[in-house]
Amino acid sequence: MSDLVAKACSSPQTTEINAGARAATLMKWVKVGIIEGAAFVTIAAILSPEAAGAFLAGGALEAVVTYAEYRHAKAAGLDSDEPGTEDW
């Protein structure tokens, strides 16, 4: 639970705040993270076939939720007139 709360509070906020300058790079790393997570969930499912359905369902749900959070953060950031927190 703490990891999910921390992820929701930190990284999507950074994406929203700095979307104007870094939206493409931030979203690239979201995709990399989802691929990495999918690999680990798949390994867990293979190693524990009795719980494979739970691992796969939980991993898929979290991937969808995370991607939706970041898409929303990117859109909100690009629509915002507020300045980012980084200087280039």
ChimeraX attribute file (.defattr): number of C-alpha atoms within 10 A of each C-alpha:
attribute: neighborCount
match mode: 1-to-1
recipient: residues
	/A:1	6
	/A:2	7
	/A:3	8
	/A:4	10
	/A:5	9
	/A:6	10
	/A:7	14
	/A:8	15
	/A:9	11
	/A:10	10
	/A:11	16
	/A:12	24
	/A:13	18
	/A:14	19
	/A:15	28
	/A:16	24
	/A:17	23
	/A:18	21
	/A:19	25
	/A:20	19
	/A:21	16
	/A:22	17
	/A:23	21
	/A:24	13
	/A:25	11
	/A:26	19
	/A:27	17
	/A:28	11
	/A:29	11
	/A:30	19
	/A:31	14
	/A:32	11
	/A:33	15
	/A:34	18
	/A:35	13
	/A:36	12
	/A:37	16
	/A:38	17
	/A:39	13
	/A:40	14
	/A:41	20
	/A:42	16
	/A:43	14
	/A:44	15
	/A:45	17
	/A:46	13
	/A:47	11
	/A:48	12
	/A:49	12
	/A:50	10
	/A:51	12
	/A:52	17
	/A:53	12
	/A:54	13
	/A:55	21
	/A:56	16
	/A:57	12
	/A:58	12
	/A:59	19
	/A:60	16
	/A:61	11
	/A:62	15
	/A:63	19
	/A:64	11
	/A:65	13
	/A:66	20
	/A:67	17
	/A:68	13
	/A:69	17
	/A:70	22
	/A:71	18
	/A:72	15
	/A:73	22
	/A:74	26
	/A:75	15
	/A:76	16
	/A:77	24
	/A:78	18
	/A:79	12
	/A:80	14
	/A:81	9
	/A:82	11
	/A:83	12
	/A:84	17
	/A:85	8
	/A:86	9
	/A:87	6
	/A:88	3
